[in-house]
Amino acid sequence: MKKKKHFTAEPPKVSNISEANALIRELWAKLREYEDRLSLSSRNSSRSPSSDTPQARAERQKLKALVAEIRLAFSQATQGTADH
């Protein structure tokens, strides 16, 4: 079975390093928000397992896949660039 791609947009184009840094900060904030949302479950908090609805579990699975896809796309986009 072929994996469905959630993240199909082309990476944004930047013309200078300050635009690239601004884009990285924006994307990093979004990633942090997604990871924070993932952390709210009975598996890693004091909440009971019955408090996790099937919808919440399904959303958490989707978010995990999205975060992994974003991390992969980010690493591919920055591959070959040097830290200056």
mmCIF file of the N, C-alpha and C atoms, coordinates in Angstrom:
data_MODEL
# 
_entry.id   MODEL 
# 
loop_
_atom_site.group_PDB 
_atom_site.id 
_atom_site.type_symbol 
_atom_site.label_atom_id 
_atom_site.label_alt_id 
_atom_site.label_comp_id 
_atom_site.label_asym_id 
_atom_site.label_entity_id 
_atom_site.label_seq_id 
_atom_site.pdbx_PDB_ins_code 
_atom_site.Cartn_x 
_atom_site.Cartn_y 
_atom_site.Cartn_z 
_atom_site.occupancy 
_atom_site.B_iso_or_equiv 
_atom_site.pdbx_formal_charge 
_atom_site.auth_seq_id 
_atom_site.auth_comp_id 
_atom_site.auth_asym_id 
_atom_site.auth_atom_id 
_atom_site.pdbx_PDB_model_num 
ATOM 1   N N  . MET A 1 1  ? 0.841   -1.180 0.000  1.00 0.00 ? 1  MET A N  1 
ATOM 2   C CA . MET A 1 1  ? 0.000   0.000  0.000  1.00 0.00 ? 1  MET A CA 1 
ATOM 3   C C  . MET A 1 1  ? 0.888   1.246  0.000  1.00 0.00 ? 1  MET A C  1 
ATOM 4   N N  . LYS A 1 2  ? 0.609   2.155  -0.898 1.00 0.00 ? 2  LYS A N  1 
ATOM 5   C CA . LYS A 1 2  ? 1.412   3.368  -1.023 1.00 0.00 ? 2  LYS A CA 1 
ATOM 6   C C  . LYS A 1 2  ? 0.976   4.400  0.018  1.00 0.00 ? 2  LYS A C  1 
ATOM 7   N N  . LYS A 1 3  ? 1.948   5.034  0.639  1.00 0.00 ? 3  LYS A N  1 
ATOM 8   C CA . LYS A 1 3  ? 1.677   6.037  1.668  1.00 0.00 ? 3  LYS A CA 1 
ATOM 9   C C  . LYS A 1 3  ? 1.136   7.311  1.035  1.00 0.00 ? 3  LYS A C  1 
ATOM 10  N N  . LYS A 1 4  ? 0.053   7.829  1.618  1.00 0.00 ? 4  LYS A N  1 
ATOM 11  C CA . LYS A 1 4  ? -0.537  9.070  1.133  1.00 0.00 ? 4  LYS A CA 1 
ATOM 12  C C  . LYS A 1 4  ? 0.302   10.244 1.630  1.00 0.00 ? 4  LYS A C  1 
ATOM 13  N N  . LYS A 1 5  ? 0.630   11.145 0.731  1.00 0.00 ? 5  LYS A N  1 
ATOM 14  C CA . LYS A 1 5  ? 1.418   12.321 1.104  1.00 0.00 ? 5  LYS A CA 1 
ATOM 15  C C  . LYS A 1 5  ? 0.485   13.427 1.575  1.00 0.00 ? 5  LYS A C  1 
ATOM 16  N N  . HIS A 1 6  ? 0.780   13.958 2.759  1.00 0.00 ? 6  HIS A N  1 
ATOM 17  C CA . HIS A 1 6  ? 0.005   15.070 3.307  1.00 0.00 ? 6  HIS A CA 1 
ATOM 18  C C  . HIS A 1 6  ? 0.633   16.398 2.918  1.00 0.00 ? 6  HIS A C  1 
ATOM 19  N N  . PHE A 1 7  ? 1.917   16.384 2.727  1.00 0.00 ? 7  PHE A N  1 
ATOM 20  C CA . PHE A 1 7  ? 2.698   17.606 2.545  1.00 0.00 ? 7  PHE A CA 1 
ATOM 21  C C  . PHE A 1 7  ? 3.193   17.633 1.110  1.00 0.00 ? 7  PHE A C  1 
ATOM 22  N N  . THR A 1 8  ? 2.405   18.255 0.215  1.00 0.00 ? 8  THR A N  1 
ATOM 23  C CA . THR A 1 8  ? 2.740   18.201 -1.205 1.00 0.00 ? 8  THR A CA 1 
ATOM 24  C C  . THR A 1 8  ? 3.202   19.533 -1.780 1.00 0.00 ? 8  THR A C  1 
ATOM 25  N N  . ALA A 1 9  ? 3.093   20.592 -1.018 1.00 0.00 ? 9  ALA A N  1 
ATOM 26  C CA . ALA A 1 9  ? 3.472   21.915 -1.526 1.00 0.00 ? 9  ALA A CA 1 
ATOM 27  C C  . ALA A 1 9  ? 4.982   22.009 -1.709 1.00 0.00 ? 9  ALA A C  1 
ATOM 28  N N  . GLU A 1 10 ? 5.372   22.778 -2.694 1.00 0.00 ? 10 GLU A N  1 
ATOM 29  C CA . GLU A 1 10 ? 6.794   23.038 -2.922 1.00 0.00 ? 10 GLU A CA 1 
ATOM 30  C C  . GLU A 1 10 ? 7.315   23.928 -1.800 1.00 0.00 ? 10 GLU A C  1 
ATOM 31  N N  . PRO A 1 11 ? 8.579   23.798 -1.442 1.00 0.00 ? 11 PRO A N  1 
ATOM 32  C CA . PRO A 1 11 ? 9.115   24.678 -0.406 1.00 0.00 ? 11 PRO A CA 1 
ATOM 33  C C  . PRO A 1 11 ? 9.134   26.124 -0.890 1.00 0.00 ? 11 PRO A C  1 
ATOM 34  N N  . PRO A 1 12 ? 8.904   27.067 0.017  1.00 0.00 ? 12 PRO A N  1 
ATOM 35  C CA . PRO A 1 12 ? 8.929   28.476 -0.376 1.00 0.00 ? 12 PRO A CA 1 
ATOM 36  C C  . PRO A 1 12 ? 10.324  28.891 -0.831 1.00 0.00 ? 12 PRO A C  1 
ATOM 37  N N  . LYS A 1 13 ? 10.367  29.822 -1.743 1.00 0.00 ? 13 LYS A N  1 
ATOM 38  C CA . LYS A 1 13 ? 11.639  30.353 -2.244 1.00 0.00 ? 13 LYS A CA 1 
ATOM 39  C C  . LYS A 1 13 ? 12.025  31.570 -1.412 1.00 0.00 ? 13 LYS A C  1 
ATOM 40  N N  . VAL A 1 14 ? 13.276  31.647 -1.058 1.00 0.00 ? 14 VAL A N  1 
ATOM 41  C CA . VAL A 1 14 ? 13.786  32.808 -0.332 1.00 0.00 ? 14 VAL A CA 1 
ATOM 42  C C  . VAL A 1 14 ? 14.944  33.395 -1.122 1.00 0.00 ? 14 VAL A C  1 
ATOM 43  N N  . SER A 1 15 ? 15.081  34.704 -1.022 1.00 0.00 ? 15 SER A N  1 
ATOM 44  C CA . SER A 1 15 ? 16.114  35.359 -1.823 1.00 0.00 ? 15 SER A CA 1 
ATOM 45  C C  . SER A 1 15 ? 17.354  35.750 -1.021 1.00 0.00 ? 15 SER A C  1 
ATOM 46  N N  . ASN A 1 16 ? 17.239  35.703 0.326  1.00 0.00 ? 16 ASN A N  1 
ATOM 47  C CA . ASN A 1 16 ? 18.424  36.040 1.122  1.00 0.00 ? 16 ASN A CA 1 
ATOM 48  C C  . ASN A 1 16 ? 18.375  35.310 2.459  1.00 0.00 ? 16 ASN A C  1 
ATOM 49  N N  . ILE A 1 17 ? 19.441  35.427 3.201  1.00 0.00 ? 17 ILE A N  1 
ATOM 50  C CA . ILE A 1 17 ? 19.577  34.672 4.445  1.00 0.00 ? 17 ILE A CA 1 
ATOM 51  C C  . ILE A 1 17 ? 18.592  35.134 5.514  1.00 0.00 ? 17 ILE A C  1 
ATOM 52  N N  . SER A 1 18 ? 18.257  36.424 5.543  1.00 0.00 ? 18 SER A N  1 
ATOM 53  C CA . SER A 1 18 ? 17.311  36.896 6.564  1.00 0.00 ? 18 SER A CA 1 
ATOM 54  C C  . SER A 1 18 ? 15.907  36.366 6.287  1.00 0.00 ? 18 SER A C  1 
ATOM 55  N N  . GLU A 1 19 ? 15.520  36.265 5.015  1.00 0.00 ? 19 GLU A N  1 
ATOM 56  C CA . GLU A 1 19 ? 14.229  35.654 4.679  1.00 0.00 ? 19 GLU A CA 1 
ATOM 57  C C  . GLU A 1 19 ? 14.236  34.178 5.061  1.00 0.00 ? 19 GLU A C  1 
ATOM 58  N N  . ALA A 1 20 ? 15.357  33.516 4.820  1.00 0.00 ? 20 ALA A N  1 
ATOM 59  C CA . ALA A 1 20 ? 15.468  32.100 5.175  1.00 0.00 ? 20 ALA A CA 1 
ATOM 60  C C  . ALA A 1 20 ? 15.353  31.916 6.685  1.00 0.00 ? 20 ALA A C  1 
ATOM 61  N N  . ASN A 1 21 ? 16.013  32.782 7.450  1.00 0.00 ? 21 ASN A N  1 
ATOM 62  C CA . ASN A 1 21 ? 15.931  32.698 8.910  1.00 0.00 ? 21 ASN A CA 1 
ATOM 63  C C  . ASN A 1 21 ? 14.519  32.953 9.407  1.00 0.00 ? 21 ASN A C  1 
ATOM 64  N N  . ALA A 1 22 ? 13.826  33.920 8.807  1.00 0.00 ? 22 ALA A N  1 
ATOM 65  C CA . ALA A 1 22 ? 12.445  34.203 9.199  1.00 0.00 ? 22 ALA A CA 1 
ATOM 66  C C  . ALA A 1 22 ? 11.549  33.001 8.901  1.00 0.00 ? 22 ALA A C  1 
ATOM 67  N N  . LEU A 1 23 ? 11.753  32.389 7.746  1.00 0.00 ? 23 LEU A N  1 
ATOM 68  C CA . LEU A 1 23 ? 10.973  31.211 7.375  1.00 0.00 ? 23 LEU A CA 1 
ATOM 69  C C  . LEU A 1 23 ? 11.247  30.052 8.327  1.00 0.00 ? 23 LEU A C  1 
ATOM 70  N N  . ILE A 1 24 ? 12.496  29.851 8.678  1.00 0.00 ? 24 ILE A N  1 
ATOM 71  C CA . ILE A 1 24 ? 12.849  28.782 9.616  1.00 0.00 ? 24 ILE A CA 1 
ATOM 72  C C  . ILE A 1 24 ? 12.179  29.013 10.961 1.00 0.00 ? 24 ILE A C  1 
ATOM 73  N N  . ARG A 1 25 ? 12.207  30.255 11.455 1.00 0.00 ? 25 ARG A N  1 
ATOM 74  C CA . ARG A 1 25 ? 11.559  30.560 12.739 1.00 0.00 ? 25 ARG A CA 1 
ATOM 75  C C  . ARG A 1 25 ? 10.060  30.285 12.676 1.00 0.00 ? 25 ARG A C  1 
ATOM 76  N N  . GLU A 1 26 ? 9.416   30.682 11.576 1.00 0.00 ? 26 GLU A N  1 
ATOM 77  C CA . GLU A 1 26 ? 7.980   30.458 11.412 1.00 0.00 ? 26 GLU A CA 1 
ATOM 78  C C  . GLU A 1 26 ? 7.659   28.963 11.383 1.00 0.00 ? 26 GLU A C  1 
ATOM 79  N N  . LEU A 1 27 ? 8.410   28.208 10.599 1.00 0.00 ? 27 LEU A N  1 
ATOM 80  C CA . LEU A 1 27 ? 8.165   26.773 10.493 1.00 0.00 ? 27 LEU A CA 1 
ATOM 81  C C  . LEU A 1 27 ? 8.474   26.056 11.806 1.00 0.00 ? 27 LEU A C  1 
ATOM 82  N N  . TRP A 1 28 ? 9.510   26.513 12.493 1.00 0.00 ? 28 TRP A N  1 
ATOM 83  C CA . TRP A 1 28 ? 9.864   25.913 13.770 1.00 0.00 ? 28 TRP A CA 1 
ATOM 84  C C  . TRP A 1 28 ? 8.744   26.136 14.792 1.00 0.00 ? 28 TRP A C  1 
ATOM 85  N N  . ALA A 1 29 ? 8.140   27.315 14.783 1.00 0.00 ? 29 ALA A N  1 
ATOM 86  C CA . ALA A 1 29 ? 7.032   27.604 15.696 1.00 0.00 ? 29 ALA A CA 1 
ATOM 87  C C  . ALA A 1 29 ? 5.839   26.695 15.400 1.00 0.00 ? 29 ALA A C  1 
ATOM 88  N N  . LYS A 1 30 ? 5.545   26.491 14.117 1.00 0.00 ? 30 LYS A N  1 
ATOM 89  C CA . LYS A 1 30 ? 4.448   25.590 13.750 1.00 0.00 ? 30 LYS A CA 1 
ATOM 90  C C  . LYS A 1 30 ? 4.746   24.167 14.202 1.00 0.00 ? 30 LYS A C  1 
ATOM 91  N N  . LEU A 1 31 ? 5.969   23.725 13.996 1.00 0.00 ? 31 LEU A N  1 
ATOM 92  C CA . LEU A 1 31 ? 6.354   22.380 14.399 1.00 0.00 ? 31 LEU A CA 1 
ATOM 93  C C  . LEU A 1 31 ? 6.234   22.228 15.912 1.00 0.00 ? 31 LEU A C  1 
ATOM 94  N N  . ARG A 1 32 ? 6.686   23.229 16.657 1.00 0.00 ? 32 ARG A N  1 
ATOM 95  C CA . ARG A 1 32 ? 6.578   23.195 18.119 1.00 0.00 ? 32 ARG A CA 1 
ATOM 96  C C  . ARG A 1 32 ? 5.115   23.097 18.545 1.00 0.00 ? 32 ARG A C  1 
ATOM 97  N N  . GLU A 1 33 ? 4.234   23.853 17.873 1.00 0.00 ? 33 GLU A N  1 
ATOM 98  C CA . GLU A 1 33 ? 2.806   23.804 18.191 1.00 0.00 ? 33 GLU A CA 1 
ATOM 99  C C  . GLU A 1 33 ? 2.253   22.399 17.945 1.00 0.00 ? 33 GLU A C  1 
ATOM 100 N N  . TYR A 1 34 ? 2.613   21.804 16.815 1.00 0.00 ? 34 TYR A N  1 
ATOM 101 C CA . TYR A 1 34 ? 2.143   20.445 16.512 1.00 0.00 ? 34 TYR A CA 1 
ATOM 102 C C  . TYR A 1 34 ? 2.649   19.451 17.553 1.00 0.00 ? 34 TYR A C  1 
ATOM 103 N N  . GLU A 1 35 ? 3.910   19.573 17.925 1.00 0.00 ? 35 GLU A N  1 
ATOM 104 C CA . GLU A 1 35 ? 4.464   18.646 18.911 1.00 0.00 ? 35 GLU A CA 1 
ATOM 105 C C  . GLU A 1 35 ? 3.835   18.859 20.281 1.00 0.00 ? 35 GLU A C  1 
ATOM 106 N N  . ASP A 1 36 ? 3.517   20.093 20.636 1.00 0.00 ? 36 ASP A N  1 
ATOM 107 C CA . ASP A 1 36 ? 2.834   20.358 21.900 1.00 0.00 ? 36 ASP A CA 1 
ATOM 108 C C  . ASP A 1 36 ? 1.450   19.726 21.910 1.00 0.00 ? 36 ASP A C  1 
ATOM 109 N N  . ARG A 1 37 ? 0.754   19.812 20.791 1.00 0.00 ? 37 ARG A N  1 
ATOM 110 C CA . ARG A 1 37 ? -0.567  19.192 20.698 1.00 0.00 ? 37 ARG A CA 1 
ATOM 111 C C  . ARG A 1 37 ? -0.465  17.679 20.814 1.00 0.00 ? 37 ARG A C  1 
ATOM 112 N N  . LEU A 1 38 ? 0.595   17.114 20.268 1.00 0.00 ? 38 LEU A N  1 
ATOM 113 C CA . LEU A 1 38 ? 0.792   15.665 20.361 1.00 0.00 ? 38 LEU A CA 1 
ATOM 114 C C  . LEU A 1 38 ? 1.034   15.212 21.793 1.00 0.00 ? 38 LEU A C  1 
ATOM 115 N N  . SER A 1 39 ? 1.615   16.066 22.588 1.00 0.00 ? 39 SER A N  1 
ATOM 116 C CA . SER A 1 39 ? 2.004   15.662 23.935 1.00 0.00 ? 39 SER A CA 1 
ATOM 117 C C  . SER A 1 39 ? 0.826   15.555 24.900 1.00 0.00 ? 39 SER A C  1 
ATOM 118 N N  . LEU A 1 40 ? -0.344  15.962 24.493 1.00 0.00 ? 40 LEU A N  1 
ATOM 119 C CA . LEU A 1 40 ? -1.498  15.925 25.378 1.00 0.00 ? 40 LEU A CA 1 
ATOM 120 C C  . LEU A 1 40 ? -2.261  14.617 25.207 1.00 0.00 ? 40 LEU A C  1 
ATOM 121 N N  . SER A 1 41 ? -1.896  13.611 25.983 1.00 0.00 ? 41 SER A N  1 
ATOM 122 C CA . SER A 1 41 ? -2.604  12.339 25.925 1.00 0.00 ? 41 SER A CA 1 
ATOM 123 C C  . SER A 1 41 ? -2.461  11.623 27.255 1.00 0.00 ? 41 SER A C  1 
ATOM 124 N N  . SER A 1 42 ? -3.184  10.540 27.386 1.00 0.00 ? 42 SER A N  1 
ATOM 125 C CA . SER A 1 42 ? -3.092  9.763  28.619 1.00 0.00 ? 42 SER A CA 1 
ATOM 126 C C  . SER A 1 42 ? -1.778  9.002  28.709 1.00 0.00 ? 42 SER A C  1 
ATOM 127 N N  . ARG A 1 43 ? -1.099  8.837  27.594 1.00 0.00 ? 43 ARG A N  1 
ATOM 128 C CA . ARG A 1 43 ? 0.153   8.070  27.599 1.00 0.00 ? 43 ARG A CA 1 
ATOM 129 C C  . ARG A 1 43 ? 1.283   8.805  28.315 1.00 0.00 ? 43 ARG A C  1 
ATOM 130 N N  . ASN A 1 44 ? 1.238   10.120 28.329 1.00 0.00 ? 44 ASN A N  1 
ATOM 131 C CA . ASN A 1 44 ? 2.359   10.860 28.908 1.00 0.00 ? 44 ASN A CA 1 
ATOM 132 C C  . ASN A 1 44 ? 1.906   11.945 29.879 1.00 0.00 ? 44 ASN A C  1 
ATOM 133 N N  . SER A 1 45 ? 0.741   11.763 30.461 1.00 0.00 ? 45 SER A N  1 
ATOM 134 C CA . SER A 1 45 ? 0.263   12.730 31.443 1.00 0.00 ? 45 SER A CA 1 
ATOM 135 C C  . SER A 1 45 ? -0.537  11.981 32.501 1.00 0.00 ? 45 SER A C  1 
ATOM 136 N N  . SER A 1 46 ? -1.127  12.713 33.408 1.00 0.00 ? 46 SER A N  1 
ATOM 137 C CA . SER A 1 46 ? -1.896  12.075 34.474 1.00 0.00 ? 46 SER A CA 1 
ATOM 138 C C  . SER A 1 46 ? -3.340  11.784 34.063 1.00 0.00 ? 46 SER A C  1 
ATOM 139 N N  . ARG A 1 47 ? -3.676  12.058 32.820 1.00 0.00 ? 47 ARG A N  1 
ATOM 140 C CA . ARG A 1 47 ? -5.040  11.789 32.353 1.00 0.00 ? 47 ARG A CA 1 
ATOM 141 C C  . ARG A 1 47 ? -5.276  10.287 32.245 1.00 0.00 ? 47 ARG A C  1 
ATOM 142 N N  . SER A 1 48 ? -6.520  9.887  32.459 1.00 0.00 ? 48 SER A N  1 
ATOM 143 C CA . SER A 1 48 ? -6.854  8.465  32.351 1.00 0.00 ? 48 SER A CA 1 
ATOM 144 C C  . SER A 1 48 ? -6.992  8.068  30.885 1.00 0.00 ? 48 SER A C  1 
ATOM 145 N N  . PRO A 1 49 ? -6.728  6.794  30.549 1.00 0.00 ? 49 PRO A N  1 
ATOM 146 C CA . PRO A 1 49 ? -6.859  6.349  29.155 1.00 0.00 ? 49 PRO A CA 1 
ATOM 147 C C  . PRO A 1 49 ? -8.265  6.529  28.598 1.00 0.00 ? 49 PRO A C  1 
ATOM 148 N N  . SER A 1 50 ? -9.262  6.456  29.459 1.00 0.00 ? 50 SER A N  1 
ATOM 149 C CA . SER A 1 50 ? -10.631 6.623  28.967 1.00 0.00 ? 50 SER A CA 1 
ATOM 150 C C  . SER A 1 50 ? -10.916 8.055  28.531 1.00 0.00 ? 50 SER A C  1 
ATOM 151 N N  . SER A 1 51 ? -10.036 8.991  28.901 1.00 0.00 ? 51 SER A N  1 
ATOM 152 C CA . SER A 1 51 ? -10.247 10.382 28.486 1.00 0.00 ? 51 SER A CA 1 
ATOM 153 C C  . SER A 1 51 ? -9.841  10.612 27.038 1.00 0.00 ? 51 SER A C  1 
ATOM 154 N N  . ASP A 1 52 ? -9.109  9.664  26.451 1.00 0.00 ? 52 ASP A N  1 
ATOM 155 C CA . ASP A 1 52 ? -8.730  9.769  25.039 1.00 0.00 ? 52 ASP A CA 1 
ATOM 156 C C  . ASP A 1 52 ? -9.868  9.258  24.168 1.00 0.00 ? 52 ASP A C  1 
ATOM 157 N N  . THR A 1 53 ? -10.454 10.148 23.404 1.00 0.00 ? 53 THR A N  1 
ATOM 158 C CA . THR A 1 53 ? -11.523 9.731  22.493 1.00 0.00 ? 53 THR A CA 1 
ATOM 159 C C  . THR A 1 53 ? -10.906 9.114  21.242 1.00 0.00 ? 53 THR A C  1 
ATOM 160 N N  . PRO A 1 54 ? -11.670 8.312  20.516 1.00 0.00 ? 54 PRO A N  1 
ATOM 161 C CA . PRO A 1 54 ? -11.141 7.768  19.258 1.00 0.00 ? 54 PRO A CA 1 
ATOM 162 C C  . PRO A 1 54 ? -10.717 8.873  18.286 1.00 0.00 ? 54 PRO A C  1 
ATOM 163 N N  . GLN A 1 55 ? -11.454 9.974  18.280 1.00 0.00 ? 55 GLN A N  1 
ATOM 164 C CA . GLN A 1 55 ? -11.099 11.090 17.405 1.00 0.00 ? 55 GLN A CA 1 
ATOM 165 C C  . GLN A 1 55 ? -9.762  11.693 17.822 1.00 0.00 ? 55 GLN A C  1 
ATOM 166 N N  . ALA A 1 56 ? -9.544  11.817 19.121 1.00 0.00 ? 56 ALA A N  1 
ATOM 167 C CA . ALA A 1 56 ? -8.280  12.378 19.609 1.00 0.00 ? 56 ALA A CA 1 
ATOM 168 C C  . ALA A 1 56 ? -7.116  11.462 19.250 1.00 0.00 ? 56 ALA A C  1 
ATOM 169 N N  . ARG A 1 57 ? -7.324  10.156 19.390 1.00 0.00 ? 57 ARG A N  1 
ATOM 170 C CA . ARG A 1 57 ? -6.259  9.212  19.019 1.00 0.00 ? 57 ARG A CA 1 
ATOM 171 C C  . ARG A 1 57 ? -5.962  9.294  17.530 1.00 0.00 ? 57 ARG A C  1 
ATOM 172 N N  . ALA A 1 58 ? -7.026  9.378  16.707 1.00 0.00 ? 58 ALA A N  1 
ATOM 173 C CA . ALA A 1 58 ? -6.835  9.471  15.256 1.00 0.00 ? 58 ALA A CA 1 
ATOM 174 C C  . ALA A 1 58 ? -6.116  10.766 14.891 1.00 0.00 ? 58 ALA A C  1 
ATOM 175 N N  . GLU A 1 59 ? -6.497  11.872 15.531 1.00 0.00 ? 59 GLU A N  1 
ATOM 176 C CA . GLU A 1 59 ? -5.837  13.154 15.252 1.00 0.00 ? 59 GLU A CA 1 
ATOM 177 C C  . GLU A 1 59 ? -4.368  13.102 15.664 1.00 0.00 ? 59 GLU A C  1 
ATOM 178 N N  . ARG A 1 60 ? -4.090  12.455 16.798 1.00 0.00 ? 60 ARG A N  1 
ATOM 179 C CA . ARG A 1 60 ? -2.711  12.342 17.263 1.00 0.00 ? 60 ARG A CA 1 
ATOM 180 C C  . ARG A 1 60 ? -1.872  11.548 16.260 1.00 0.00 ? 60 ARG A C  1 
ATOM 181 N N  . GLN A 1 61 ? -2.444  10.483 15.710 1.00 0.00 ? 61 GLN A N  1 
ATOM 182 C CA . GLN A 1 61 ? -1.730  9.688  14.701 1.00 0.00 ? 61 GLN A CA 1 
ATOM 183 C C  . GLN A 1 61 ? -1.440  10.539 13.465 1.00 0.00 ? 61 GLN A C  1 
ATOM 184 N N  . LYS A 1 62 ? -2.444  11.321 13.032 1.00 0.00 ? 62 LYS A N  1 
ATOM 185 C CA . LYS A 1 62 ? -2.255  12.183 11.860 1.00 0.00 ? 62 LYS A CA 1 
ATOM 186 C C  . LYS A 1 62 ? -1.179  13.234 12.127 1.00 0.00 ? 62 LYS A C  1 
ATOM 187 N N  . LEU A 1 63 ? -1.211  13.818 13.324 1.00 0.00 ? 63 LEU A N  1 
ATOM 188 C CA . LEU A 1 63 ? -0.217  14.831 13.669 1.00 0.00 ? 63 LEU A CA 1 
ATOM 189 C C  . LEU A 1 63 ? 1.187   14.236 13.719 1.00 0.00 ? 63 LEU A C  1 
ATOM 190 N N  . LYS A 1 64 ? 1.308   13.018 14.248 1.00 0.00 ? 64 LYS A N  1 
ATOM 191 C CA . LYS A 1 64 ? 2.619   12.371 14.284 1.00 0.00 ? 64 LYS A CA 1 
ATOM 192 C C  . LYS A 1 64 ? 3.161   12.198 12.877 1.00 0.00 ? 64 LYS A C  1 
ATOM 193 N N  . ALA A 1 65 ? 2.294   11.751 11.966 1.00 0.00 ? 65 ALA A N  1 
ATOM 194 C CA . ALA A 1 65 ? 2.720   11.563 10.578 1.00 0.00 ? 65 ALA A CA 1 
ATOM 195 C C  . ALA A 1 65 ? 3.104   12.897 9.950  1.00 0.00 ? 65 ALA A C  1 
ATOM 196 N N  . LEU A 1 66 ? 2.325   13.939 10.219 1.00 0.00 ? 66 LEU A N  1 
ATOM 197 C CA . LEU A 1 66 ? 2.608   15.257 9.662  1.00 0.00 ? 66 LEU A CA 1 
ATOM 198 C C  . LEU A 1 66 ? 3.928   15.810 10.191 1.00 0.00 ? 66 LEU A C  1 
ATOM 199 N N  . VAL A 1 67 ? 4.160   15.673 11.488 1.00 0.00 ? 67 VAL A N  1 
ATOM 200 C CA . VAL A 1 67 ? 5.412   16.152 12.077 1.00 0.00 ? 67 VAL A CA 1 
ATOM 201 C C  . VAL A 1 67 ? 6.601   15.418 11.463 1.00 0.00 ? 67 VAL A C  1 
ATOM 202 N N  . ALA A 1 68 ? 6.475   14.107 11.300 1.00 0.00 ? 68 ALA A N  1 
ATOM 203 C CA . ALA A 1 68 ? 7.562   13.335 10.688 1.00 0.00 ? 68 ALA A CA 1 
ATOM 204 C C  . ALA A 1 68 ? 7.805   13.787 9.254  1.00 0.00 ? 68 ALA A C  1 
ATOM 205 N N  . GLU A 1 69 ? 6.725   14.054 8.525  1.00 0.00 ? 69 GLU A N  1 
ATOM 206 C CA . GLU A 1 69 ? 6.856   14.496 7.139  1.00 0.00 ? 69 GLU A CA 1 
ATOM 207 C C  . GLU A 1 69 ? 7.500   15.883 7.057  1.00 0.00 ? 69 GLU A C  1 
ATOM 208 N N  . ILE A 1 70 ? 7.122   16.770 7.974  1.00 0.00 ? 70 ILE A N  1 
ATOM 209 C CA . ILE A 1 70 ? 7.698   18.116 8.000  1.00 0.00 ? 70 ILE A CA 1 
ATOM 210 C C  . ILE A 1 70 ? 9.188   18.036 8.317  1.00 0.00 ? 70 ILE A C  1 
ATOM 211 N N  . ARG A 1 71 ? 9.546   17.214 9.294  1.00 0.00 ? 71 ARG A N  1 
ATOM 212 C CA . ARG A 1 71 ? 10.963  17.066 9.646  1.00 0.00 ? 71 ARG A CA 1 
ATOM 213 C C  . ARG A 1 71 ? 11.768  16.527 8.466  1.00 0.00 ? 71 ARG A C  1 
ATOM 214 N N  . LEU A 1 72 ? 11.216  15.542 7.757  1.00 0.00 ? 72 LEU A N  1 
ATOM 215 C CA . LEU A 1 72 ? 11.902  14.980 6.598  1.00 0.00 ? 72 LEU A CA 1 
ATOM 216 C C  . LEU A 1 72 ? 12.062  16.032 5.502  1.00 0.00 ? 72 LEU A C  1 
ATOM 217 N N  . ALA A 1 73 ? 10.981  16.766 5.210  1.00 0.00 ? 73 ALA A N  1 
ATOM 218 C CA . ALA A 1 73 ? 11.038  17.800 4.177  1.00 0.00 ? 73 ALA A CA 1 
ATOM 219 C C  . ALA A 1 73 ? 12.038  18.886 4.561  1.00 0.00 ? 73 ALA A C  1 
ATOM 220 N N  . PHE A 1 74 ? 12.060  19.246 5.832  1.00 0.00 ? 74 PHE A N  1 
ATOM 221 C CA . PHE A 1 74 ? 12.997  20.272 6.300  1.00 0.00 ? 74 PHE A CA 1 
ATOM 222 C C  . PHE A 1 74 ? 14.437  19.795 6.144  1.00 0.00 ? 74 PHE A C  1 
ATOM 223 N N  . SER A 1 75 ? 14.689  18.549 6.521  1.00 0.00 ? 75 SER A N  1 
ATOM 224 C CA . SER A 1 75 ? 16.065  18.056 6.405  1.00 0.00 ? 75 SER A CA 1 
ATOM 225 C C  . SER A 1 75 ? 16.488  17.938 4.948  1.00 0.00 ? 75 SER A C  1 
ATOM 226 N N  . GLN A 1 76 ? 15.555  17.568 4.068  1.00 0.00 ? 76 GLN A N  1 
ATOM 227 C CA . GLN A 1 76 ? 15.881  17.485 2.646  1.00 0.00 ? 76 GLN A CA 1 
ATOM 228 C C  . GLN A 1 76 ? 16.114  18.872 2.055  1.00 0.00 ? 76 GLN A C  1 
ATOM 229 N N  . ALA A 1 77 ? 15.326  19.850 2.503  1.00 0.00 ? 77 ALA A N  1 
ATOM 230 C CA . ALA A 1 77 ? 15.455  21.210 1.977  1.00 0.00 ? 77 ALA A CA 1 
ATOM 231 C C  . ALA A 1 77 ? 16.753  21.864 2.428  1.00 0.00 ? 77 ALA A C  1 
ATOM 232 N N  . THR A 1 78 ? 17.221  21.498 3.607  1.00 0.00 ? 78 THR A N  1 
ATOM 233 C CA . THR A 1 78 ? 18.431  22.125 4.131  1.00 0.00 ? 78 THR A CA 1 
ATOM 234 C C  . THR A 1 78 ? 19.670  21.274 3.911  1.00 0.00 ? 78 THR A C  1 
ATOM 235 N N  . GLN A 1 79 ? 19.502  20.130 3.287  1.00 0.00 ? 79 GLN A N  1 
ATOM 236 C CA . GLN A 1 79 ? 20.639  19.246 3.022  1.00 0.00 ? 79 GLN A CA 1 
ATOM 237 C C  . GLN A 1 79 ? 21.641  19.949 2.105  1.00 0.00 ? 79 GLN A C  1 
ATOM 238 N N  . GLY A 1 80 ? 22.873  19.890 2.470  1.00 0.00 ? 80 GLY A N  1 
ATOM 239 C CA . GLY A 1 80 ? 23.908  20.500 1.651  1.00 0.00 ? 80 GLY A CA 1 
ATOM 240 C C  . GLY A 1 80 ? 24.163  21.959 1.965  1.00 0.00 ? 80 GLY A C  1 
ATOM 241 N N  . THR A 1 81 ? 23.387  22.532 2.878  1.00 0.00 ? 81 THR A N  1 
ATOM 242 C CA . THR A 1 81 ? 23.658  23.917 3.265  1.00 0.00 ? 81 THR A CA 1 
ATOM 243 C C  . THR A 1 81 ? 24.554  23.905 4.488  1.00 0.00 ? 81 THR A C  1 
ATOM 244 N N  . ALA A 1 82 ? 25.458  24.837 4.542  1.00 0.00 ? 82 ALA A N  1 
ATOM 245 C CA . ALA A 1 82 ? 26.400  24.909 5.661  1.00 0.00 ? 82 ALA A CA 1 
ATOM 246 C C  . ALA A 1 82 ? 25.952  25.980 6.636  1.00 0.00 ? 82 ALA A C  1 
ATOM 247 N N  . ASP A 1 83 ? 26.216  25.755 7.901  1.00 0.00 ? 83 ASP A N  1 
ATOM 248 C CA . ASP A 1 83 ? 25.952  26.759 8.933  1.00 0.00 ? 83 ASP A CA 1 
ATOM 249 C C  . ASP A 1 83 ? 27.020  27.833 8.853  1.00 0.00 ? 83 ASP A C  1 
ATOM 250 N N  . HIS A 1 84 ? 26.611  29.075 8.722  1.00 0.00 ? 84 HIS A N  1 
ATOM 251 C CA . HIS A 1 84 ? 27.582  30.177 8.647  1.00 0.00 ? 84 HIS A CA 1 
ATOM 252 C C  . HIS A 1 84 ? 27.344  31.118 9.777  1.00 0.00 ? 84 HIS A C  1 
# 
